[in-house]
Amino acid sequence: MEGSTCRHLNSNGVSSCSRPLTPTRILRGIFCLLVLLSTAFMMLVYLGPVFAVTLRLFSVHYSRKATSFFFGTWLALWPFLFEKINGTKMVFSGETVPDRERALLLANHRTEVDWMYLWDLALRKGCLGCIKYVLKSSLMRLPIFGWGFHILEFIAVERKWEVDESIMRQKLSTFSDPQDPLWLAIFPEGTDYTEEKCKRCQKYAAENGLPTLTNVLLPKTKGFYACLEALRNSLDADFNIPQYLQCNAVYDITIGYKYRCPSLMDNVFGVDPSEVHIHIRRIPLYQIPTTEDEAASWLMELFQFKDRLLTDFSAQGHFPEQVKAEEDLSTMKCLVNIAIVTAITWICIFLTFFSSSWFKVYICLSCAYLTWATYSQFQPSPVVSYVKSMFITSKKRKSKLR
């Protein structure tokens, strides 16, 4: 069987290697999607205000730890769906990266669901609940999922630097505490790959003396440099922090699919892909240039390397250094995780329908808050920090009056 970067199509434009969309797959996919949506809704409306609002008023660090644990258990349902239910094979190659290291992830953007497969790697590395994405703002308007993106502190952008610069820098500044585990994932291409977009990029590259790429789009450098600069600065925050909590590496992640690039519905129904190949390079932060122009050139060279990797993948069906870099997903751990999510969901259902009517009021208020907070991108600040800033401001005013 031959590898592909989503181009092995028959005369009808459908991959001959796709699994058939049978009635069983349709019913199973609908059931799984309903389970994912219902469990997400119950956990968000009951636990979101507790951990992401109330606890955050006292400690951002402990708020993030609680949010990471509880919502990480829900996110783990997706790798279970991909690997155990749909039978998608995850193939990792390249370097094995350390567990729970603060890192910046640079991935190519083949399709609308690339980011979901990073959860499979994050789960294996204990970073599932602390992975953050830079994503387009329209995704924040998705029902239920948008609330989850906000609770998990994803960074929403308009993909216009003059609009996004201040938003990104403000959000990135909140991730500077080295005690908070963090995987910050960005897709420098800014949009998913299509042949039409590739041709536009090739034309632009020819007119501006840039490399011509065939399997990836030209990367956008400003957002990348802002992320790199912000996380590099966090290294100097506290030299007493253990090294594994510091952001000291960039992960270059290249994703390839057999035998067709999947859509969200392909994932849900288990039609595609049959295999997801992820090639990983760990690049120490000190090897990356510190000036913006040099960092931009470095990023362009990195995407030329990705382009060559994907060319080889298309020809050979695998990435180089194809070793068993990561262990298989544990079925037992998945079942324990499902049990936790199920228990939380049933408790929430019981409180909603068979307990005090005040819980219905709580749900209504929670839905209203989550909708408003997601739309306005509001995150509460700790009371202690607010009081401290007020005290400092008052003290400065008094000293001026004197």
N, C-alpha and C positions, 0 to 999 in steps of 0.2 A: 504494500500500500504506500502511496506516495504522499509526501507532505505538501502543504499548500498555504499560501497567504490569501486564501479566500477567492481563488480564481478558477478552481476546478469545477466548472459548471457544465451541465448538459445543454442540449439545444433549447430547453425550456427555461434556462437560467437557474436551475436548481441543482445543487450538488448531488451527484449520484451516490455519494457516501453518506448522505443524511439519513438519520433514522426515520422510519415512516411515522407520520402523525396518525396513530391509531386511536379509536375511541377510548381505549384504556388509558393512553397517554393524556388525552384531553381531560378525562374525568379526574385522573390523578393530579394533573397540573392545576385544575380548578380547585380541587380540594387543598392542595399545598398552598396555593395563593390565598385562599380564604383563611387558612390557619395562620399564615404569615401576617396577613392584614389584621386579623382579630387579636392575635397575641400582641402585635405591635401597638394597636390602639389601646388595649387594656393597660399595658405596661407604661405607655406614654402618659395617659391621663391620670393614672394613679401614682406612678413613681417619678414622673418628670418634674412636677412641682415640688416634690419632697426633696429630691437630690439636686436638681439643677437650679432651684430657686431658694428654698428654705435653708438647706445646708450650705449653699453658696454664700448666703448672707454672713456666714461665720467663717468659712474657709473655702477658698477656691480649690486648694489642693485636695481636701477630703471630698469635696463635691465631685471633682473629676474622678477620684478613685472609686467612689460609689457608682457614679454614672458609667464608668468604664466596666465595672464588674457586671452590673445588672443588665445594661443594654448590650454589653459584649456577649452575654449568654443568648440574647435574641439574634444578634448578628451571626452567631455560630450556626444558626439554623440554615443559612444559605449555603455554606460549604457542605453541610450534610445533604442538602437537596442536590447540589451539583454532583458530589462524588459518590454518595451512598445510594441515593434514590435514582438519579438520572444515569449514573454509571460513567460520568465524565472522568477521564484519567488525567490527573495533574502530573506533569513531568517537569521537574526542576533540574536546572543545569547551571554550570558556572561555579560560583563561590558559595560556601555555606556562611550565612551571616549570624552574628551573635544574637542571643535572646534578649529582648527588651532593651535594645540600644536605641537611644534617641537618634533619629536619622531623617534625612530628606530623600524621598523616593522620586526618581525621574523615570516615567514610563511612556512608551509610545501609545498612541490612541487609535487602535484599529477599528473599534466598534463602540457602540453606546454603552456596553456593559463590561468593558475592560476593568473598570475600577472594582467590580464585584469579585473578580478573580484574585485581586490583591488580598481579599479577606482570607482566602485559602492559605496564603503565605503568612499573613499576620496571625492567624489562629495557631499555626505551628510555632510561632515565635513569641507567643504570649502578649501580642500587641493588638489584638483584635479590637478591644474597646477604646484604644487610644490612637487609632489611625484617623487622621483628618484629611479631607480632600479639599482642593480648590476646585469649585464646580460652578457652572453657569447658574445665574440667579433664577432662571425660569424653573429649575428643578426644585427650588424651595417652595413652589406653589403646588407641588404634587400633594394630593390628599394623604394624610397620615405620614407618608415618607418625609415630606417637608418638615413636619414637626420633629421627626427623628434626626434629620440633618442639622436642625437648629440645636437640639439638645446635645448632640455630639460635637457641636462647634465647628461644623464645616464652614469654609470661607466661600461665600457667594460673590461672584463677580459678573460684570456686564460685558467683559472681554473688550473693554475700551480703557486703555491705560490712564487717560486723563480723568476718567471717572473712578477707576479701580484703585489707583495708587494710594489714596488716603485710607480707603477701606482696608486694603490689604495690610498696610503698615500698622494700622490700629489693631487689627486682629492678630497679626503676627507678634505684636508687642506683648500680648497676653499669654503667649506660649514660651516666654523667656525663662520661666522657673525651671532649672535643671532637675528638680525633684519630680516634676510631672513627666511620666513616660510619654513619648511622642513619636509617631511616624507621620510626617507631613508628606502627602502624596500629591504630586502635580503632573499634569500632562502638558508639557511645553508647547506642543503643536496647537493647543487651544481649541481644537475641534477633532471629531473623528475622521478617519481617512476615507476618502472616496477618490475614484479615478479623476473625476472632474476637478476636485480641489487640488489633487496632485499636479495636474496639467497647469493650473493657475500658478502654483508655487514654482514649477519648473520654468514657466515664462518669466516670472518675477526674478528668479535666480539668474537666468540668462541675461536679463536687462541690468542686473546690479552686481554682477561678478561674484555670485554666490554658488556654492556647490549644487549640482543637479541631483536630486534624490528621487528614487522611484518607489520605495516602499514606505516612506514616512514623509510627512510634511515639514516645511521649514519651521524650526522652533522659534517661539517668541521669547526674547531674552530678558525683558524688563521684569516680568513677574518672577522668573526664575532667580534673578539676581536679588530681588527684594527678599525672597524666602531664604536664600543663601546667606545674605547679610544679617538678617534678623536672627537666624539660628546660630550663625557663627558667633555673634555677640553674646549669646547665652552661655558660651563656654567660659567666659570670664566672670560669670555671675557669682560663683562660689567654688573656690578651689578645693573645698572640703567635701564636695559632692562626689560620690563614687563615679569612676570613669564610665561604667555601663549606663549611667543616667545622663551622661553628657551627649550633646549632638556632635559626634566626631567623625561622621561619615556620610557620604552620599551613596545611595544604592541606585545603580543604573539597571533598570529592569526592562527587558525586551520581551514582548508577548507575541506568540504565534499560535495559530489555530489549525487543527485538523477537523474537518476538511472544509469548513466554511465559517466565516465570521458570524457569531450568533447575535440575535436580537434578544431583548428581554423575554419575549414570548417563547423563543427557542429554549431559553434557560428554564422557563417555567414548565414547558411541556416535555423537556428532555429530548428535543429533536437534534439539536446541535449545541456545542461541538462534541465530538467524540474524544478529543484530546486537547488540552491546553498546555502549551509549552512556555515555561517562564525561565528566561536566562538572567542570571543575577551577577553583577560585578559590584564589589564593595570598594569604594574609592575614598581613602582617608581625606578628611577635610583640608589638611595642610597641602595636598597636592593640587588643589583647585586655586586658580589665580584670585587675588583679592580685589583687583580693579574691575570696574564694570565692563570695559571694552575687552580686556583679556578673558574675563569670565564668559562673555558672549561668544568669543572665538572658541573657547574650550567647549561650550555647549554645542556649537555647530559641528565641531570635530566628533563629539560624542554621538550626534545624530547621523553623521556619516558612518560611524562604526555600526550603529543600529541598522542602517540601511544595508550594509554588507552582510550583517548577521541574518537579516530577513531574506536576502537573496539566496544565501546558502541554505536557509531553512526551506525555502520554496523548492530548491533543487534536491536536497538530501532528505527532507522530512524530519529533521531534528537539528537542534543547535549543537555547536561543538561542546566538548567536555561534558557529554551526556552521561552523568553519573547520578546515582541515587543520593542527591544532595539533601533531601528532606525525607523524613519517614512518612509512611502512610497515615492517613487520618484514623485515629482510634475510634472504632465503633462504640466501645464501652463509654468513652468520654462523651461521645455524641449523644448517647442514650441518657446519660446522667444530665447533660445539658438540657435535653428535651424535657426531662422530668422536672427540672427546676422551672423552666418556662411554663410548662403545663400547670404546675402547682400554683405559681403566681397568678396565672390567667384565671384559673378556677376560683381562687380566693377573691380576685377582683370581680368575677361574675357573681359570686355569692353575695358579696357586699352590695353590688349594684341592684340585684333583683330580689334578694331575700332578706335584706337587712334594713336599716333605717333609711328613710327617704332623704336624709341629709347627704347620703352618698350620691344620690342622683343630682342633688344641688352641687356637690363637689365636682362631679363629672362635667356638668354644664359650665361651671366657673373655670375648670381646668381647660376645657376645649376653647373657651373664649380667650383665656390667657395665652395658650399655645399658638392660637391663630394670630393674635396681636403681636406676640413676641417674635414669631417667625417672620411676619410681614415687616416689622420695624427693626429686626435684627437686634433685639434688646437682650442684654445679659446683665443680671443684677451684680452690683459690686458689694464686697463684704462690708458689713456695718463698721467693723473695727477700722478698716482702711478709710471709710468715709468720715468717721469721727476724727481720726488722726489728721486727715487732710483739713477738716474744718478747724481743728485746734491749731494747726500750723498757720493757716490763713489768718485766724484771729490773732495769733501771736505776732505775725508780721504787721498787721494793721496797728496793733498797740504800739509796737516799736516805732512805726512811722509817726504816730501821733506824738510820741515823746520827742 
